[in-house]
Amino acid sequence: ARVSGTSFSCPLTAGVVALLLQAHPGYTVDQVLAAVRSTASQAGSPDNLLGWGIVDAAAAVAAPAP
């Protein structure tokens, strides 16, 4: 059977956002969103199936301030 991972992806992404805010406490909501989106696996071409893709926590934290 095929299943969707959306129910587990939300808490994982929330954890990445928490990690990002710990590393950069001065980030605004827009900066957090930009950091997560710009480092996701489909950042160059988001689509309706996977959206922006799989988040990359290490890349989001290491990315320069958006």
Distance bins in CASP14 RR format, pairs under 12 A and 6 or more apart:
PFRMAT RR
TARGET T0000
AUTHOR 0000-0000-0000
RMODE 2
METHOD distances of the structure
MODEL  1
3 9 0 0 0 0 0 1 0 0 0 0 0
4 10 0 0 0 0 0 1 0 0 0 0 0
4 49 0 0 0 0 0 1 0 0 0 0 0
4 50 0 0 0 0 0 1 0 0 0 0 0
5 11 0 0 0 0 0 1 0 0 0 0 0
5 12 0 0 0 0 1 0 0 0 0 0 0
5 13 0 0 0 0 0 1 0 0 0 0 0
5 50 0 0 0 0 0 1 0 0 0 0 0
5 53 0 0 0 0 0 1 0 0 0 0 0
5 54 0 0 0 0 0 1 0 0 0 0 0
6 12 0 0 0 0 0 1 0 0 0 0 0
6 13 0 0 0 0 0 1 0 0 0 0 0
6 49 0 0 0 0 0 1 0 0 0 0 0
6 50 0 0 0 0 0 1 0 0 0 0 0
6 51 0 0 0 0 0 1 0 0 0 0 0
6 53 0 0 0 0 0 1 0 0 0 0 0
7 13 0 0 0 0 0 1 0 0 0 0 0
8 14 0 0 0 0 0 1 0 0 0 0 0
8 15 0 0 0 0 0 1 0 0 0 0 0
9 15 0 0 0 0 0 1 0 0 0 0 0
9 16 0 0 0 0 0 1 0 0 0 0 0
9 40 0 0 0 0 0 1 0 0 0 0 0
9 50 0 0 0 0 1 0 0 0 0 0 0
9 51 0 0 0 0 0 1 0 0 0 0 0
9 52 0 0 0 0 0 1 0 0 0 0 0
9 53 0 0 0 0 1 0 0 0 0 0 0
9 54 0 0 0 0 1 0 0 0 0 0 0
9 55 0 0 0 0 1 0 0 0 0 0 0
10 16 0 0 0 0 0 1 0 0 0 0 0
10 17 0 0 0 0 0 1 0 0 0 0 0
10 55 0 0 0 0 0 1 0 0 0 0 0
11 17 0 0 0 0 0 1 0 0 0 0 0
11 18 0 0 0 0 0 1 0 0 0 0 0
11 55 0 0 0 0 0 1 0 0 0 0 0
12 18 0 0 0 0 0 1 0 0 0 0 0
12 19 0 0 0 0 0 1 0 0 0 0 0
12 36 0 0 0 0 0 1 0 0 0 0 0
12 53 0 0 0 0 0 1 0 0 0 0 0
12 54 0 0 0 0 1 0 0 0 0 0 0
12 55 1 0 0 1 0 0 0 0 0 0 0
12 56 0 0 0 0 0 1 0 0 0 0 0
12 57 0 0 0 0 1 0 0 0 0 0 0
13 19 0 0 0 0 0 1 0 0 0 0 0
13 20 0 0 0 0 0 1 0 0 0 0 0
13 32 0 0 0 0 0 1 0 0 0 0 0
13 33 0 0 0 0 0 1 0 0 0 0 0
13 36 1 0 0 1 0 0 0 0 0 0 0
13 37 0 0 0 0 0 1 0 0 0 0 0
13 40 0 0 0 0 1 0 0 0 0 0 0
13 51 0 0 0 0 0 1 0 0 0 0 0
13 52 0 0 0 0 1 0 0 0 0 0 0
13 53 0 0 0 0 0 1 0 0 0 0 0
13 54 0 0 0 0 1 0 0 0 0 0 0
13 55 1 0 1 0 0 0 0 0 0 0 0
13 56 0 0 0 0 0 1 0 0 0 0 0
13 57 0 0 0 0 1 0 0 0 0 0 0
13 60 0 0 0 0 0 1 0 0 0 0 0
14 20 0 0 0 0 0 1 0 0 0 0 0
14 21 0 0 0 0 0 1 0 0 0 0 0
14 32 0 0 0 0 0 1 0 0 0 0 0
14 36 0 0 0 0 0 1 0 0 0 0 0
14 55 0 0 0 0 0 1 0 0 0 0 0
14 57 0 0 0 0 0 1 0 0 0 0 0
15 21 0 0 0 0 1 0 0 0 0 0 0
15 22 0 0 0 0 1 0 0 0 0 0 0
15 23 0 0 0 0 0 1 0 0 0 0 0
15 32 0 0 0 0 0 1 0 0 0 0 0
15 36 0 0 0 0 0 1 0 0 0 0 0
15 55 0 0 0 0 1 0 0 0 0 0 0
15 57 1 0 0 1 0 0 0 0 0 0 0
15 60 0 0 0 0 0 1 0 0 0 0 0
15 61 0 0 0 0 0 1 0 0 0 0 0
16 22 0 0 0 0 0 1 0 0 0 0 0
16 23 0 0 0 0 0 1 0 0 0 0 0
16 32 0 0 0 0 1 0 0 0 0 0 0
16 33 0 0 0 0 0 1 0 0 0 0 0
16 35 0 0 0 0 1 0 0 0 0 0 0
16 36 1 0 0 1 0 0 0 0 0 0 0
16 37 0 0 0 0 0 1 0 0 0 0 0
16 39 0 0 0 0 1 0 0 0 0 0 0
16 40 0 0 0 0 1 0 0 0 0 0 0
16 54 0 0 0 0 0 1 0 0 0 0 0
16 55 1 0 1 0 0 0 0 0 0 0 0
16 56 0 0 0 0 1 0 0 0 0 0 0
16 57 1 0 1 0 0 0 0 0 0 0 0
16 58 0 0 0 0 1 0 0 0 0 0 0
16 59 0 0 0 0 0 1 0 0 0 0 0
16 60 1 0 0 1 0 0 0 0 0 0 0
16 61 0 0 0 0 1 0 0 0 0 0 0
17 23 0 0 0 0 0 1 0 0 0 0 0
17 24 0 0 0 0 0 1 0 0 0 0 0
17 27 0 0 0 0 1 0 0 0 0 0 0
17 29 0 0 0 0 1 0 0 0 0 0 0
17 31 0 0 0 0 0 1 0 0 0 0 0
17 32 1 0 1 0 0 0 0 0 0 0 0
17 33 0 0 0 0 1 0 0 0 0 0 0
17 35 0 0 0 0 1 0 0 0 0 0 0
17 36 1 0 0 1 0 0 0 0 0 0 0
17 37 0 0 0 0 0 1 0 0 0 0 0
17 55 0 0 0 0 1 0 0 0 0 0 0
17 57 0 0 0 0 1 0 0 0 0 0 0
17 60 0 0 0 0 1 0 0 0 0 0 0
17 61 0 0 0 0 0 1 0 0 0 0 0
18 24 0 0 0 0 0 1 0 0 0 0 0
18 25 0 0 0 0 0 1 0 0 0 0 0
18 27 0 0 0 0 0 1 0 0 0 0 0
18 32 0 0 0 0 0 1 0 0 0 0 0
18 36 0 0 0 0 0 1 0 0 0 0 0
18 57 0 0 0 0 1 0 0 0 0 0 0
18 60 0 0 0 0 0 1 0 0 0 0 0
18 61 0 0 0 0 0 1 0 0 0 0 0
19 25 0 0 0 0 0 1 0 0 0 0 0
19 27 0 0 0 0 0 1 0 0 0 0 0
19 32 0 0 0 0 0 1 0 0 0 0 0
19 35 0 0 0 0 0 1 0 0 0 0 0
19 36 0 0 0 0 0 1 0 0 0 0 0
19 55 0 0 0 0 0 1 0 0 0 0 0
19 56 0 0 0 0 0 1 0 0 0 0 0
19 57 1 0 1 0 0 0 0 0 0 0 0
19 58 0 0 0 0 1 0 0 0 0 0 0
19 59 0 0 0 0 0 1 0 0 0 0 0
19 60 1 0 0 1 0 0 0 0 0 0 0
19 61 1 0 0 1 0 0 0 0 0 0 0
19 62 0 0 0 0 0 1 0 0 0 0 0
20 26 0 0 0 0 0 1 0 0 0 0 0
20 27 1 0 0 1 0 0 0 0 0 0 0
20 28 0 0 0 0 0 1 0 0 0 0 0
20 29 0 0 0 0 0 1 0 0 0 0 0
20 31 0 0 0 0 1 0 0 0 0 0 0
20 32 1 0 1 0 0 0 0 0 0 0 0
20 33 0 0 0 0 0 1 0 0 0 0 0
20 34 0 0 0 0 0 1 0 0 0 0 0
20 35 1 0 1 0 0 0 0 0 0 0 0
20 36 1 0 0 1 0 0 0 0 0 0 0
20 37 0 0 0 0 0 1 0 0 0 0 0
20 38 0 0 0 0 0 1 0 0 0 0 0
20 39 0 0 0 0 1 0 0 0 0 0 0
20 55 0 0 0 0 1 0 0 0 0 0 0
20 56 0 0 0 0 0 1 0 0 0 0 0
20 57 1 0 0 1 0 0 0 0 0 0 0
20 58 0 0 0 0 0 1 0 0 0 0 0
20 59 0 0 0 0 0 1 0 0 0 0 0
20 60 1 0 1 0 0 0 0 0 0 0 0
20 61 1 0 1 0 0 0 0 0 0 0 0
20 62 0 0 0 0 0 1 0 0 0 0 0
20 63 0 0 0 0 1 0 0 0 0 0 0
20 65 0 0 0 0 0 1 0 0 0 0 0
20 66 0 0 0 0 0 1 0 0 0 0 0
21 27 1 0 0 1 0 0 0 0 0 0 0
21 28 0 0 0 0 0 1 0 0 0 0 0
21 29 0 0 0 0 0 1 0 0 0 0 0
21 31 0 0 0 0 1 0 0 0 0 0 0
21 32 1 0 0 1 0 0 0 0 0 0 0
21 33 0 0 0 0 0 1 0 0 0 0 0
21 35 0 0 0 0 0 1 0 0 0 0 0
21 36 0 0 0 0 0 1 0 0 0 0 0
21 57 0 0 0 0 0 1 0 0 0 0 0
21 60 0 0 0 0 0 1 0 0 0 0 0
21 61 0 0 0 0 0 1 0 0 0 0 0
22 32 0 0 0 0 0 1 0 0 0 0 0
22 57 0 0 0 0 0 1 0 0 0 0 0
22 60 0 0 0 0 0 1 0 0 0 0 0
22 61 0 0 0 0 1 0 0 0 0 0 0
23 31 0 0 0 0 0 1 0 0 0 0 0
23 32 0 0 0 0 0 1 0 0 0 0 0
23 35 0 0 0 0 1 0 0 0 0 0 0
23 57 0 0 0 0 1 0 0 0 0 0 0
23 58 0 0 0 0 0 1 0 0 0 0 0
23 59 0 0 0 0 0 1 0 0 0 0 0
23 60 0 0 0 0 1 0 0 0 0 0 0
23 61 1 0 1 0 0 0 0 0 0 0 0
23 62 0 0 0 0 1 0 0 0 0 0 0
23 63 0 0 0 0 0 1 0 0 0 0 0
23 65 0 0 0 0 0 1 0 0 0 0 0
24 31 1 0 0 1 0 0 0 0 0 0 0
24 32 0 0 0 0 1 0 0 0 0 0 0
24 34 0 0 0 0 0 1 0 0 0 0 0
24 35 1 0 0 1 0 0 0 0 0 0 0
24 36 0 0 0 0 0 1 0 0 0 0 0
24 60 0 0 0 0 1 0 0 0 0 0 0
24 61 1 0 0 1 0 0 0 0 0 0 0
24 62 0 0 0 0 0 1 0 0 0 0 0
24 63 0 0 0 0 1 0 0 0 0 0 0
24 64 0 0 0 0 0 1 0 0 0 0 0
24 65 1 0 0 1 0 0 0 0 0 0 0
24 66 0 0 0 0 0 1 0 0 0 0 0
25 31 0 0 0 0 0 1 0 0 0 0 0
25 32 0 0 0 0 0 1 0 0 0 0 0
26 32 0 0 0 0 1 0 0 0 0 0 0
26 35 0 0 0 0 0 1 0 0 0 0 0
26 65 0 0 0 0 1 0 0 0 0 0 0
27 33 0 0 0 0 1 0 0 0 0 0 0
27 34 0 0 0 0 1 0 0 0 0 0 0
27 35 1 0 0 1 0 0 0 0 0 0 0
27 36 0 0 0 0 0 1 0 0 0 0 0
27 60 0 0 0 0 0 1 0 0 0 0 0
27 61 0 0 0 0 0 1 0 0 0 0 0
27 63 0 0 0 0 0 1 0 0 0 0 0
27 64 0 0 0 0 0 1 0 0 0 0 0
27 65 1 0 0 1 0 0 0 0 0 0 0
27 66 0 0 0 0 1 0 0 0 0 0 0
28 34 0 0 0 0 1 0 0 0 0 0 0
28 35 0 0 0 0 0 1 0 0 0 0 0
28 65 0 0 0 0 0 1 0 0 0 0 0
28 66 0 0 0 0 1 0 0 0 0 0 0
29 35 0 0 0 0 0 1 0 0 0 0 0
29 36 0 0 0 0 0 1 0 0 0 0 0
29 66 0 0 0 0 0 1 0 0 0 0 0
30 36 0 0 0 0 0 1 0 0 0 0 0
30 37 0 0 0 0 0 1 0 0 0 0 0
30 38 0 0 0 0 0 1 0 0 0 0 0
30 65 0 0 0 0 0 1 0 0 0 0 0
30 66 1 0 0 1 0 0 0 0 0 0 0
31 37 0 0 0 0 0 1 0 0 0 0 0
31 38 0 0 0 0 0 1 0 0 0 0 0
31 60 0 0 0 0 0 1 0 0 0 0 0
31 63 0 0 0 0 0 1 0 0 0 0 0
31 64 0 0 0 0 0 1 0 0 0 0 0
31 65 1 0 0 1 0 0 0 0 0 0 0
31 66 1 0 1 0 0 0 0 0 0 0 0
32 38 0 0 0 0 0 1 0 0 0 0 0
32 39 0 0 0 0 0 1 0 0 0 0 0
32 55 0 0 0 0 0 1 0 0 0 0 0
32 60 0 0 0 0 1 0 0 0 0 0 0
32 61 0 0 0 0 0 1 0 0 0 0 0
32 63 0 0 0 0 0 1 0 0 0 0 0
32 65 0 0 0 0 0 1 0 0 0 0 0
32 66 0 0 0 0 1 0 0 0 0 0 0
33 39 0 0 0 0 0 1 0 0 0 0 0
33 40 0 0 0 0 0 1 0 0 0 0 0
33 52 0 0 0 0 1 0 0 0 0 0 0
33 55 0 0 0 0 0 1 0 0 0 0 0
33 60 0 0 0 0 0 1 0 0 0 0 0
33 66 0 0 0 0 1 0 0 0 0 0 0
34 40 0 0 0 0 0 1 0 0 0 0 0
34 43 0 0 0 0 0 1 0 0 0 0 0
34 52 0 0 0 0 0 1 0 0 0 0 0
34 60 0 0 0 0 1 0 0 0 0 0 0
34 63 0 0 0 0 1 0 0 0 0 0 0
34 64 0 0 0 0 0 1 0 0 0 0 0
34 65 0 0 0 0 1 0 0 0 0 0 0
34 66 1 1 0 0 0 0 0 0 0 0 0
35 43 0 0 0 0 0 1 0 0 0 0 0
35 52 0 0 0 0 0 1 0 0 0 0 0
35 55 0 0 0 0 1 0 0 0 0 0 0
35 56 0 0 0 0 0 1 0 0 0 0 0
35 57 0 0 0 0 0 1 0 0 0 0 0
35 58 0 0 0 0 0 1 0 0 0 0 0
35 59 0 0 0 0 1 0 0 0 0 0 0
35 60 1 0 1 0 0 0 0 0 0 0 0
35 61 1 0 0 1 0 0 0 0 0 0 0
35 62 0 0 0 0 1 0 0 0 0 0 0
35 63 1 0 1 0 0 0 0 0 0 0 0
35 64 0 0 0 0 1 0 0 0 0 0 0
35 65 0 0 0 0 1 0 0 0 0 0 0
35 66 1 0 1 0 0 0 0 0 0 0 0
36 43 0 0 0 0 1 0 0 0 0 0 0
36 46 0 0 0 0 0 1 0 0 0 0 0
36 51 0 0 0 0 0 1 0 0 0 0 0
36 52 1 0 0 1 0 0 0 0 0 0 0
36 53 0 0 0 0 0 1 0 0 0 0 0
36 54 0 0 0 0 0 1 0 0 0 0 0
36 55 1 0 1 0 0 0 0 0 0 0 0
36 56 0 0 0 0 1 0 0 0 0 0 0
36 57 0 0 0 0 1 0 0 0 0 0 0
36 59 0 0 0 0 1 0 0 0 0 0 0
36 60 1 0 1 0 0 0 0 0 0 0 0
36 61 0 0 0 0 0 1 0 0 0 0 0
36 63 0 0 0 0 1 0 0 0 0 0 0
36 66 0 0 0 0 1 0 0 0 0 0 0
37 43 1 0 0 1 0 0 0 0 0 0 0
37 44 0 0 0 0 1 0 0 0 0 0 0
37 46 1 0 0 1 0 0 0 0 0 0 0
37 51 0 0 0 0 1 0 0 0 0 0 0
37 52 1 0 1 0 0 0 0 0 0 0 0
37 53 0 0 0 0 1 0 0 0 0 0 0
37 54 0 0 0 0 0 1 0 0 0 0 0
37 55 0 0 0 0 1 0 0 0 0 0 0
37 56 0 0 0 0 0 1 0 0 0 0 0
37 59 0 0 0 0 0 1 0 0 0 0 0
37 60 0 0 0 0 1 0 0 0 0 0 0
37 63 0 0 0 0 0 1 0 0 0 0 0
37 66 0 0 0 0 1 0 0 0 0 0 0
38 44 0 0 0 0 1 0 0 0 0 0 0
38 46 0 0 0 0 0 1 0 0 0 0 0
38 52 0 0 0 0 1 0 0 0 0 0 0
38 53 0 0 0 0 0 1 0 0 0 0 0
38 55 0 0 0 0 0 1 0 0 0 0 0
38 56 0 0 0 0 1 0 0 0 0 0 0
38 59 0 0 0 0 1 0 0 0 0 0 0
38 60 0 0 0 0 1 0 0 0 0 0 0
38 62 0 0 0 0 0 1 0 0 0 0 0
38 63 1 0 0 1 0 0 0 0 0 0 0
38 64 0 0 0 0 1 0 0 0 0 0 0
38 65 0 0 0 0 0 1 0 0 0 0 0
38 66 1 0 0 1 0 0 0 0 0 0 0
39 52 0 0 0 0 1 0 0 0 0 0 0
39 53 0 0 0 0 0 1 0 0 0 0 0
39 54 0 0 0 0 0 1 0 0 0 0 0
39 55 1 0 0 1 0 0 0 0 0 0 0
39 56 1 0 1 0 0 0 0 0 0 0 0
39 57 0 0 0 0 1 0 0 0 0 0 0
39 58 0 0 0 0 1 0 0 0 0 0 0
39 59 1 1 0 0 0 0 0 0 0 0 0
39 60 1 0 1 0 0 0 0 0 0 0 0
39 61 0 0 0 0 1 0 0 0 0 0 0
39 62 0 0 0 0 1 0 0 0 0 0 0
39 63 1 0 1 0 0 0 0 0 0 0 0
39 64 0 0 0 0 0 1 0 0 0 0 0
39 66 0 0 0 0 0 1 0 0 0 0 0
40 46 1 0 0 1 0 0 0 0 0 0 0
40 47 0 0 0 0 0 1 0 0 0 0 0
40 50 0 0 0 0 1 0 0 0 0 0 0
40 51 0 0 0 0 1 0 0 0 0 0 0
40 52 1 0 1 0 0 0 0 0 0 0 0
40 53 1 0 1 0 0 0 0 0 0 0 0
40 54 1 0 0 1 0 0 0 0 0 0 0
40 55 1 0 1 0 0 0 0 0 0 0 0
40 56 1 0 0 1 0 0 0 0 0 0 0
40 57 0 0 0 0 0 1 0 0 0 0 0
40 59 0 0 0 0 1 0 0 0 0 0 0
40 60 0 0 0 0 1 0 0 0 0 0 0
40 63 0 0 0 0 0 1 0 0 0 0 0
41 47 0 0 0 0 0 1 0 0 0 0 0
41 50 1 0 0 1 0 0 0 0 0 0 0
41 51 0 0 0 0 1 0 0 0 0 0 0
41 52 1 0 0 1 0 0 0 0 0 0 0
41 53 1 0 1 0 0 0 0 0 0 0 0
41 54 1 0 1 0 0 0 0 0 0 0 0
41 55 0 0 0 0 1 0 0 0 0 0 0
41 56 1 0 0 1 0 0 0 0 0 0 0
41 59 0 0 0 0 1 0 0 0 0 0 0
41 60 0 0 0 0 0 1 0 0 0 0 0
42 48 0 0 0 0 0 1 0 0 0 0 0
42 49 0 0 0 0 1 0 0 0 0 0 0
42 50 1 0 1 0 0 0 0 0 0 0 0
42 51 1 0 0 1 0 0 0 0 0 0 0
42 52 1 0 1 0 0 0 0 0 0 0 0
42 53 1 0 1 0 0 0 0 0 0 0 0
42 54 1 0 0 1 0 0 0 0 0 0 0
42 55 0 0 0 0 0 1 0 0 0 0 0
42 56 0 0 0 0 0 1 0 0 0 0 0
43 50 0 0 0 0 0 1 0 0 0 0 0
43 51 0 0 0 0 1 0 0 0 0 0 0
43 52 1 0 0 1 0 0 0 0 0 0 0
43 53 1 0 0 1 0 0 0 0 0 0 0
43 54 0 0 0 0 0 1 0 0 0 0 0
43 55 0 0 0 0 0 1 0 0 0 0 0
43 56 0 0 0 0 1 0 0 0 0 0 0
43 59 0 0 0 0 1 0 0 0 0 0 0
43 60 0 0 0 0 0 1 0 0 0 0 0
43 63 0 0 0 0 0 1 0 0 0 0 0
43 66 0 0 0 0 0 1 0 0 0 0 0
44 50 0 0 0 0 0 1 0 0 0 0 0
44 51 0 0 0 0 0 1 0 0 0 0 0
44 52 0 0 0 0 1 0 0 0 0 0 0
44 53 0 0 0 0 1 0 0 0 0 0 0
45 51 0 0 0 0 1 0 0 0 0 0 0
45 52 0 0 0 0 1 0 0 0 0 0 0
45 53 0 0 0 0 1 0 0 0 0 0 0
46 52 1 0 1 0 0 0 0 0 0 0 0
46 53 1 0 0 1 0 0 0 0 0 0 0
46 54 0 0 0 0 0 1 0 0 0 0 0
47 53 0 0 0 0 1 0 0 0 0 0 0
52 60 0 0 0 0 0 1 0 0 0 0 0
54 60 0 0 0 0 0 1 0 0 0 0 0
55 61 0 0 0 0 0 1 0 0 0 0 0
55 63 0 0 0 0 0 1 0 0 0 0 0
56 62 0 0 0 0 1 0 0 0 0 0 0
56 63 0 0 0 0 1 0 0 0 0 0 0
57 63 0 0 0 0 0 1 0 0 0 0 0
60 66 0 0 0 0 0 1 0 0 0 0 0
END
